[in-house]
Amino acid sequence: MNERVDGRKLRFQHRRGEVLAAATEHALEQGLDDLSLRKVAHTAGVSHATLVHHFATKDRLVAEIVDRVLAETLAVRDLPQDDPLRALWRRATTDEGRRYVRLFIAITGRAMYGDPAVTEAVAASMRQRTELLAAGLVGYGCPEDQALSVATALLAGLRGLFVDLLTGTDEQRVHAAFEDLIDQLERRLAGWVASR
C-alpha cells in the first residue's frame, strides 16, 4: 500500500533546512547568548509560529545549531586523503572558518557550564568526531586499542590551538605549534607502520 505524500509537509521539510541555515548564520554573527526564537524568526524572515513548528523549543533549535556548527568546524567528509588534518586546519583558519571555530569554542564553553541546550549535543558530536578520527587513524596504521585515546588527544590539541588562535595570540607561533602537533602524529604513524 502506497502512503500518500503530503505536499505541505514536503514544503515544510524543505523550508526547515533554510530556516536552520538562517538560524545558524544568526548564531555565527551574534552568538548564542541572546538567541531567542523571535530574533531568529526575524533574521530568517519567517514567523515565530513557523520556527516553533520546525523546532518546537529554543533548546531544540540550539541543539541543531550546535550539531551543524560542530559538524562544519570538524568536517572530515571532503578532506583530501593524503593530508586531511592540514587541510582541516587551513579551512578552519580562513576568515569563514574562524566564524565557525569561534562559535564552536563558545558552544564548548556553554557545555562546560552544563547548559542543557548544548551539553548533550556537544557530547554526542564530539563522540562522533572522535570515532571518525579514530577510524581514520586505524586506517593509517594506528593500533585499534590506541586509536580513541590518540584521536581524543589530537582533538583536544586542535581545540586548544583554536582558542589560542582566536584570542589574539601570536598567529605564527600557533601555526608552528599546529605543525609540531602534526609532526608528532606523523612520527607515531611511521612507528606504527614500521612495527606491522
C-alpha positions as CSV (number, residue, x, y, z in Angstrom):
1,M,0.0,0.0,0.0
2,N,1.4,3.4,-1.1
3,E,1.4,6.1,1.5
4,R,0.1,9.4,0.2
5,V,2.7,12.2,0.0
6,D,1.7,15.3,1.8
7,G,2.9,18.2,-0.3
8,R,2.6,20.7,2.6
9,K,4.8,18.5,4.7
10,L,7.4,18.3,2.0
11,R,7.4,22.1,1.6
12,F,7.8,22.4,5.4
13,Q,10.7,19.9,5.3
14,H,12.5,21.9,2.6
15,R,11.9,25.2,4.4
16,R,13.2,23.7,7.6
17,G,16.7,23.4,6.2
18,E,16.6,27.0,5.0
19,V,15.4,28.2,8.5
20,L,18.1,26.2,10.2
21,A,20.7,27.7,7.9
22,A,19.4,31.2,8.7
23,A,19.4,30.4,12.4
24,T,23.0,29.1,12.2
25,E,24.0,32.3,10.4
26,H,22.4,34.3,13.1
27,A,24.3,32.4,15.8
28,L,27.6,32.8,13.8
29,E,27.1,36.5,13.8
30,Q,25.5,37.1,17.2
31,G,26.5,34.1,19.3
32,L,24.1,32.0,21.4
33,D,23.8,34.3,24.5
34,D,21.0,36.4,23.3
35,L,19.4,33.9,21.0
36,S,15.6,33.8,21.0
37,L,13.1,32.3,18.7
38,R,11.7,35.7,17.9
39,K,15.1,37.1,16.9
40,V,15.9,34.1,14.8
41,A,12.5,34.2,13.2
42,H,13.0,37.8,12.3
43,T,16.5,37.2,10.9
44,A,15.3,34.1,8.9
45,G,12.3,36.0,7.6
46,V,9.7,33.6,8.9
47,S,7.0,33.9,11.6
48,H,7.6,32.8,15.2
49,A,4.9,30.2,14.6
50,T,6.9,28.7,11.7
51,L,10.0,28.5,13.8
52,V,8.1,26.8,16.6
53,H,6.6,24.4,14.0
54,H,10.0,23.3,12.8
55,F,11.9,23.2,16.1
56,A,9.3,23.3,19.0
57,T,11.6,25.0,21.5
58,K,14.6,27.2,21.7
59,D,16.6,24.3,23.2
60,R,15.8,22.1,20.2
61,L,16.9,24.9,17.8
62,V,20.1,25.5,19.7
63,A,20.9,21.7,19.8
64,E,20.5,21.6,16.0
65,I,22.6,24.7,15.5
66,V,25.3,23.2,17.8
67,D,25.3,20.0,15.8
68,R,25.6,21.9,12.5
69,V,28.4,24.1,13.7
70,L,30.4,21.2,15.2
71,A,29.9,19.2,12.0
72,E,31.1,22.1,9.9
73,T,34.0,23.0,12.1
74,L,35.4,19.5,12.3
75,A,34.1,18.2,9.0
76,V,36.1,15.4,7.5
77,R,33.9,14.3,4.7
78,D,35.6,16.3,1.9
79,L,39.2,16.4,3.2
80,P,42.0,15.0,0.9
81,Q,43.2,11.6,1.9
82,D,46.9,12.5,1.8
83,D,46.9,15.3,4.3
84,P,43.5,15.7,5.9
85,L,44.5,17.4,9.2
86,R,46.5,20.1,7.5
87,A,43.5,20.7,5.1
88,L,41.2,20.9,8.1
89,W,43.5,23.4,9.7
90,R,43.7,25.5,6.6
91,R,40.0,25.6,6.2
92,A,39.4,26.4,9.9
93,T,41.8,29.3,9.9
94,T,40.3,31.1,6.9
95,D,38.0,34.1,7.7
96,E,34.9,31.9,7.1
97,G,36.4,29.0,9.1
98,R,37.2,31.3,12.1
99,R,33.5,32.2,12.3
100,Y,32.6,28.6,12.8
101,V,35.6,27.9,15.1
102,R,34.6,31.0,17.3
103,L,31.1,29.7,17.8
104,F,32.4,26.1,18.3
105,I,34.6,27.4,21.2
106,A,31.7,29.4,22.6
107,I,29.4,26.3,22.4
108,T,32.0,24.2,24.1
109,G,32.3,26.7,26.9
110,R,28.5,26.7,27.4
111,A,28.6,22.9,27.6
112,M,31.2,23.0,30.4
113,Y,28.7,25.1,32.4
114,G,26.0,22.5,31.9
115,D,23.7,24.4,29.5
116,P,21.2,21.7,28.8
117,A,20.5,23.0,25.3
118,V,24.1,22.3,24.3
119,T,25.7,19.8,26.7
120,E,24.3,16.6,25.1
121,A,24.7,17.9,21.5
122,V,28.3,18.7,22.2
123,A,29.0,15.4,23.8
124,A,27.3,13.4,21.0
125,S,29.0,15.4,18.3
126,M,32.5,15.1,19.9
127,R,32.0,11.3,20.4
128,Q,31.1,11.0,16.7
129,R,34.1,13.2,15.6
130,T,36.5,11.2,17.9
131,E,35.2,7.9,16.5
132,L,35.6,9.1,12.9
133,L,39.1,10.3,13.6
134,A,40.0,7.1,15.4
135,A,38.8,5.0,12.4
136,G,40.9,7.2,10.1
137,L,43.9,6.7,12.4
138,V,43.4,2.9,12.3
139,G,43.4,3.2,8.5
140,Y,46.8,4.8,8.7
141,G,48.2,2.1,10.9
142,C,47.3,3.1,14.5
143,P,46.6,0.1,16.7
144,E,42.9,-0.1,17.4
145,D,43.4,-0.2,21.1
146,Q,45.2,3.2,21.0
147,A,43.1,4.9,18.3
148,L,40.4,6.5,20.6
149,S,43.0,7.9,23.0
150,V,45.1,9.3,20.2
151,A,42.1,10.8,18.5
152,T,41.0,12.4,21.8
153,A,44.4,13.9,22.4
154,L,44.5,15.2,18.8
155,L,41.1,16.8,19.0
156,A,42.0,18.4,22.4
157,G,45.2,19.8,20.9
158,L,43.3,21.3,18.0
159,R,40.7,22.8,20.3
160,G,43.5,24.4,22.4
161,L,45.2,25.8,19.3
162,F,41.9,27.2,18.0
163,V,41.4,29.0,21.3
164,D,45.0,30.4,21.1
165,L,44.4,31.5,17.5
166,L,41.1,33.3,18.3
167,T,42.3,35.1,21.4
168,G,44.8,37.2,19.5
169,T,48.0,35.5,20.5
170,D,50.9,35.2,18.1
171,E,49.5,33.5,15.0
172,Q,52.9,32.4,13.7
173,R,53.5,30.6,17.0
174,V,50.1,28.9,16.9
175,H,50.7,27.7,13.3
176,A,54.1,26.4,14.3
177,A,52.5,24.6,17.3
178,F,50.0,23.0,14.9
179,E,52.8,21.8,12.7
180,D,54.6,20.4,15.7
181,L,51.4,18.5,16.7
182,I,51.1,17.0,13.2
183,D,54.8,16.2,13.1
184,Q,54.5,14.2,16.4
185,L,51.5,12.4,14.9
186,E,53.3,11.6,11.7
187,R,56.3,10.2,13.7
188,R,53.8,7.9,15.6
189,L,52.2,6.8,12.4
190,A,55.6,6.0,10.9
191,G,56.4,3.9,14.0
192,W,53.1,2.0,13.8
193,V,53.6,1.2,10.1
194,A,57.2,0.1,10.8
195,S,56.1,-2.2,13.6
196,R,53.5,-4.1,11.4
